[in-house]
């Protein structure tokens, strides 16, 4: 068993690291995963984000200490109202 009973509580999600423009086709999310989280736990966190939030992996970075930073993206759905007259 790992040190963390709830792996989702141990990672940090930063929804907006950079400024989004109105014309952006993608929404970005940056997830910082500390080195204490195992690879299997990190995979389950990212799988949950992908399945339920419709995020896809754009980039991942591993630091010397073992921490990871992952960039997730998803297409922005812009819907216009049709019931306004």
C-alpha positions in Angstrom: 0.0 0.0 0.0 1.2 3.5 -0.6 1.7 6.4 1.8 -1.4 8.1 0.6 -4.8 6.6 1.3 -6.4 9.1 -1.2 -4.1 9.7 -4.1 -6.4 12.4 -5.6 -5.9 14.6 -2.6 -2.1 14.6 -2.9 -1.8 16.1 -6.4 -2.2 19.8 -7.3 -4.4 20.9 -10.2 -3.8 24.4 -11.6 -6.5 25.0 -14.1 -5.0 28.2 -15.5 -1.3 28.6 -15.7 -1.4 30.9 -18.7 -3.8 33.5 -19.9 -6.5 32.1 -22.2 -7.6 33.9 -25.3 -11.2 34.1 -26.5 -10.2 32.5 -29.8 -8.5 29.5 -28.1 -9.7 26.1 -29.3 -8.4 24.3 -26.3 -8.8 24.5 -22.5 -5.6 23.6 -20.6 -5.1 22.1 -17.1 -1.7 21.6 -15.4 -1.4 18.8 -12.9 1.6 18.7 -10.5 2.2 15.3 -9.1 4.6 15.0 -6.2 7.3 12.3 -6.1 5.6 10.5 -3.2 2.8 9.4 -5.6 3.6 6.1 -7.4 3.4 5.7 -11.1 0.3 3.6 -10.8 -1.4 6.2 -8.6 -0.5 8.9 -11.1 -1.9 6.8 -13.9 -5.2 6.3 -12.1 -5.5 10.1 -11.4 -4.9 10.9 -15.1 -7.2 8.1 -16.3 -10.0 9.5 -14.1 -9.4 13.0 -15.5 -9.5 11.6 -19.1 -12.6 9.5 -18.6 -14.8 11.9 -16.7 -13.5 15.3 -17.7 -12.7 14.5 -21.3 -9.1 15.6 -20.9 -6.3 14.3 -23.0 -2.6 14.2 -22.4 -0.7 17.0 -24.2 2.7 16.9 -22.5 4.4 15.5 -19.4 7.6 16.4 -17.7 9.5 14.6 -15.0 11.8 16.4 -12.6 15.1 15.3 -11.0 13.5 14.7 -7.6 10.8 12.5 -9.2 8.0 15.0 -9.2 5.9 15.2 -12.4 4.1 17.9 -14.2 1.4 17.0 -16.7 -0.4 19.3 -19.2 -3.9 18.2 -20.2 -6.0 19.7 -22.9 -9.6 19.4 -24.1 -11.5 21.1 -26.9 -13.7 24.0 -25.9 -17.3 23.4 -26.9 -18.8 26.8 -27.8 -22.5 26.5 -28.1 -24.8 29.3 -29.2 -28.2 29.7 -27.7 -31.1 28.9 -30.0 -34.0 29.9 -27.8 -33.3 33.6 -27.8 -35.5 35.6 -30.2 
